């Protein structure tokens, strides 16, 4: 009898321990879920160029390569934000990955000018204080977005160009200087040769007959409620006269303001400059009370179309809403909002 009593007591002890363990596990899970629910919202959006990008013109292998690199860049920025990092850090981290890839017309994958050279433009803006930095026409800086950030943070200026920008770059320990040959890719050079066979003065936005406007860009909201945006490009194939597009123009290709949104653009730069696309979207939110989606649609799908301009934008607002809007057949793009799954798209119906 005593033996059975001891056995019963042991069983009760085990059951009690199990109940306590189960209760603790459930409580911990609820606490963690509640903490996650209470975590400040953050979001990131990305683009790698827009244009007539058709599935029929893309091999499965190349499509997979693009999607993988877009996800890699998106993840790099998302991880910065998830760890509590700043939106500016997230923008830089994501763009560097795209600049280091020959897939995109920025950094390593930059197109050639009429002189057979690679000229790089970039800009970045911090929505918390409206500080900004931009560079144009540099030829020896591995990651133009880093130089744009250095201009923003370590100079009294907003934009530096060409030789002056490169001299400034040489004074910055964080900037890697490379030989101009670093930017040579056979694919881009062959494109220049093909364009030279066309009518004199012809320029192509990007490559390989897909009529793509080549730019990369990021917009991000961090857990501290700060917005930032950045954009980088190699310009247009066979461009001359030191042509500069919208990418380094604050308010045209890049803009961020904590009061409204962060925007990065890609498209026919001359139209984006004339329409001050990035700032216009933010202004419609600030002054007219439009939502991010409404403002982006108004500018990209109406104003630009009426002007004859092609391209698109990616954007994030102060509440973590994302808008990816383009008036072309496709745009390399991605977005990731905290608590949700990442999204990668290329074609119009993605």
C-alpha positions in Angstrom: 0.0 0.0 0.0 2.8 2.3 0.9 4.6 1.4 -2.3 1.5 2.3 -4.3 1.2 5.6 -2.5 4.8 6.5 -3.3 4.2 5.6 -6.9 1.1 7.8 -7.0 2.9 10.7 -5.4 5.7 10.3 -8.0 3.2 10.4 -10.8 1.5 13.5 -9.4 4.9 15.2 -9.1 5.7 14.4 -12.7 2.3 15.6 -13.8 2.8 18.8 -11.8 6.2 19.4 -13.3 4.8 18.8 -16.8 1.9 21.2 -16.2 4.3 23.9 -14.9 6.6 23.4 -18.0 3.6 23.5 -20.3 2.3 26.7 -18.6 5.7 28.3 -18.7 6.1 27.5 -22.4 2.7 28.8 -23.3 3.2 32.0 -21.3 6.6 32.5 -22.8 5.2 32.0 -26.3 2.4 34.5 -25.6 4.9 37.0 -24.1 7.2 36.6 -27.2 4.2 37.0 -29.5 3.0 40.1 -27.6 6.5 41.6 -27.7 6.6 40.9 -31.5 3.2 42.5 -31.9 4.4 45.6 -29.9 7.7 45.8 -31.9 7.7 49.1 -33.9 6.9 48.5 -37.6 9.6 48.7 -40.1 9.7 48.2 -43.9 11.9 48.3 -46.9 11.3 48.5 -50.7 13.7 48.0 -53.6 14.0 48.5 -57.3 16.5 47.4 -59.9 15.2 49.3 -63.0 12.0 49.4 -65.0 11.1 49.1 -68.6 9.7 46.7 -71.2 10.7 43.6 -69.3 8.9 40.6 -70.7 9.0 37.0 -69.6 9.4 35.9 -73.2 12.7 37.7 -73.4 14.1 36.2 -70.2 15.7 32.8 -69.8 14.7 30.9 -66.7 18.3 30.9 -65.6 18.6 34.7 -65.9 15.3 35.3 -64.2 16.3 33.1 -61.3 19.6 35.0 -61.1 17.8 38.4 -60.9 15.3 37.2 -58.3 18.1 35.7 -56.1 20.1 38.9 -56.2 17.0 41.1 -55.5 16.2 38.9 -52.5 19.8 39.1 -51.3 19.8 42.9 -51.4 16.3 43.1 -49.8 17.4 40.7 -47.0 20.5 42.7 -46.3 18.5 45.8 -45.7 15.7 44.0 -43.8 18.2 42.4 -41.5 19.7 45.8 -40.6 16.2 47.1 -39.8 15.2 43.9 -37.8 18.2 44.4 -35.6 17.2 47.9 -34.8 19.6 49.6 -37.3 18.9 52.9 -39.0 17.1 53.3 -42.3 20.2 55.0 -43.7 22.3 51.9 -42.9 19.7 49.7 -44.4 19.6 51.7 -47.6 23.4 51.6 -48.0 23.7 47.8 -47.2 21.1 46.9 -49.8 22.4 49.2 -52.6 26.0 48.0 -52.1 25.0 44.5 -53.0 23.3 45.7 -56.2 26.3 47.9 -57.1 28.6 44.9 -56.7 26.5 42.8 -59.1 27.0 43.0 -62.9 23.3 42.4 -63.3 22.3 46.0 -62.6 23.2 49.3 -64.3 25.0 50.6 -61.1 28.5 50.1 -59.9 30.0 47.0 -61.4 27.3 46.7 -64.0 27.4 50.3 -65.2 26.9 51.0 -68.9 29.4 52.9 -71.1 29.4 56.5 -72.2 30.1 57.6 -75.8 33.7 57.9 -74.8 33.8 54.3 -73.7 34.0 55.1 -70.0 31.8 54.3 -67.0 30.3 57.3 -65.1 28.5 56.7 -61.9 25.8 58.8 -60.1 24.2 58.2 -56.7 22.3 60.0 -53.9 20.9 59.3 -50.5 18.6 61.2 -48.1 17.8 61.0 -44.4 14.2 61.8 -43.7 14.8 62.5 -40.0 16.7 65.8 -40.7 16.3 66.2 -44.5 20.1 65.9 -44.9 21.2 64.6 -48.3 24.3 63.7 -50.3 24.8 63.1 -54.0 27.6 62.5 -56.5 27.7 62.5 -60.2 30.1 61.4 -63.0 32.6 59.5 -60.8 34.8 56.8 -62.5 36.9 55.3 -59.7 34.6 54.7 -56.8 33.6 51.1 -56.3 30.4 51.9 -54.4 28.9 55.3 -55.3 26.2 55.1 -52.7 28.9 55.1 -50.0 30.4 58.2 -51.4 27.0 59.9 -51.6 26.6 59.1 -47.9 30.0 60.5 -47.1 29.1 63.7 -48.8 25.9 63.9 -46.7 27.6 63.2 -43.4 31.2 64.4 -43.8 30.9 67.6 -45.9 29.0 70.9 -45.9 27.6 70.2 -49.4 24.8 68.2 -50.9 26.2 67.4 -54.4 29.7 66.9 -55.7 30.6 65.9 -59.3 33.3 64.3 -61.3 36.9 65.2 -60.4 35.8 67.1 -57.3 33.8 64.2 -56.0 36.7 61.8 -56.7 39.1 64.1 -54.8 36.7 64.1 -51.8 36.5 60.3 -52.1 40.2 60.0 -51.8 40.0 61.8 -48.4 37.5 59.4 -47.0 38.8 56.2 -45.4 35.5 54.4 -45.9 35.6 54.8 -49.7 37.2 52.2 -51.8 39.0 53.5 -54.9 39.3 51.2 -57.9 40.9 51.3 -61.3 38.4 52.3 -64.0 38.9 48.9 -65.5 37.0 47.4 -62.6 33.7 48.5 -64.2 34.5 46.9 -67.5 32.1 44.1 -68.5 32.0 42.5 -71.9 28.3 42.6 -72.0 28.1 46.3 -71.5 30.9 47.1 -73.9 29.3 45.0 -76.6 26.1 47.0 -76.0 28.0 50.2 -76.6 29.4 48.8 -79.9 25.9 47.9 -81.1 24.5 51.3 -80.2 27.4 53.0 -82.1 26.2 51.3 -85.2 22.8 53.1 -84.9 22.2 56.7 -85.7 24.7 59.1 -84.2 23.6 60.3 -80.8 21.5 57.3 -80.0 21.4 56.5 -76.3 20.0 53.4 -74.7 18.7 53.4 -71.1 20.1 50.0 -70.3 20.7 46.8 -72.2 20.0 43.9 -74.5 16.9 45.1 -76.2 14.6 44.9 -73.1 14.4 48.7 -73.1 15.1 48.9 -69.4 15.8 52.1 -67.4 18.8 51.0 -65.4 18.9 52.3 -61.8 18.8 50.7 -58.4 17.2 52.1 -55.3 16.0 51.6 -51.8 13.4 53.2 -49.5 13.2 52.2 -45.8 11.5 52.9 -42.5 13.4 51.8 -39.4 12.0 50.9 -35.9 12.8 54.4 -34.7 10.3 55.9 -37.2 13.0 57.3 -39.5 12.8 57.2 -43.3 15.6 57.1 -45.8 16.0 56.6 -49.5 18.9 56.1 -51.9 19.5 55.6 -55.6 22.5 54.6 -57.8 23.0 54.3 -61.5 25.5 54.1 -64.4 23.4 56.4 -66.6 22.7 55.7 -70.2 24.7 53.8 -72.9 26.5 56.1 -75.3 25.5 59.3 -73.3 27.7 62.4 -74.1 28.2 66.0 -73.0 28.4 64.9 -69.3 24.7 64.2 -69.2 23.2 63.8 -65.7 19.9 62.1 -65.0 17.5 62.2 -62.1 19.4 59.8 -59.8 21.7 62.3 -58.1 19.0 65.1 -58.1 17.4 65.3 -54.7 13.7 65.7 -55.2 13.7 64.0 -58.6 15.2 60.5 -58.2 15.5 60.4 -54.4 13.6 62.0 -51.5 12.8 61.2 -47.9 10.9 63.1 -45.2 9.7 61.6 -41.9 6.6 63.7 -42.3 5.5 61.7 -45.3 7.5 59.1 -47.2 10.8 57.9 -48.8 11.0 57.5 -52.5 13.5 56.2 -55.1 12.8 56.4 -58.8 13.9 54.7 -62.0 13.0 55.8 -65.5 13.5 58.4 -68.2 15.5 60.8 -66.0 14.7 64.0 -67.9 11.0 63.5 -67.2 11.6 62.7 -63.6 13.7 65.8 -63.1 11.0 68.0 -64.8 8.3 66.5 -62.7 10.4 66.4 -59.4 8.8 63.0 -59.0 10.2 61.9 -55.7 9.4 65.1 -53.9 6.1 65.5 -55.6 4.8 62.2 -54.2 5.8 63.3 -50.7 4.3 66.7 -51.2 0.9 65.3 -52.2 0.8 63.4 -49.0 1.9 66.3 -46.9 -0.2 69.1 -48.4 -3.1 67.3 -50.0 -3.5 64.4 -47.5 -3.3 61.7 -50.1 -2.3 58.2 -49.1 1.1 56.9 -50.4 -0.5 54.7 -53.0 -2.8 57.6 -54.2 0.1 60.0 -54.4 2.4 57.6 -56.3 -0.4 56.7 -58.7 -1.1 60.4 -59.3 2.5 61.2 -60.2 3.6 58.0 -62.0 0.4 56.8 -63.7 -1.0 60.2 -64.5 1.4 63.1 -64.5 4.4 61.2 -66.0 2.2 59.5 -68.6 0.7 62.8 -69.7 4.2 64.1 -70.1 5.3 61.0 -72.0 7.7 59.8 -69.3 8.2 56.1 -68.6 9.5 54.5 -65.4 8.5 53.8 -61.8 9.1 54.3 -58.1 9.4 52.3 -54.9 8.3 54.0 -51.7 7.7 53.5 -48.0 5.6 55.9 -45.8 5.9 56.9 -42.2 3.4 54.2 -41.2 5.2 51.4 -43.0 3.0 51.2 -46.0 4.7 50.3 -49.3 3.9 51.4 -52.9 5.6 49.9 -55.9 4.3 51.8 -59.0 5.4 51.7 -62.6 3.9 52.6 -66.0 6.1 50.2 -68.0 5.7 46.5 -68.7 7.9 45.5 -65.7 10.1 46.6 -62.9 12.7 44.7 -60.9 11.3 45.2 -57.4 10.9 43.9 -53.9 9.4 44.8 -50.6 9.5 43.4 -47.0 7.3 44.7 -44.2 8.0 43.5 -40.6 5.8 40.6 -39.7 5.2 39.7 -43.3 6.9 37.6 -46.0 9.2 39.2 -48.6 7.9 39.9 -52.1 10.0 39.9 -55.3 8.6 40.9 -58.6 9.8 41.5 -62.2 6.9 41.4 -64.6 3.8 43.5 -64.7 1.6 40.7 -63.3 4.0 39.5 -60.5 
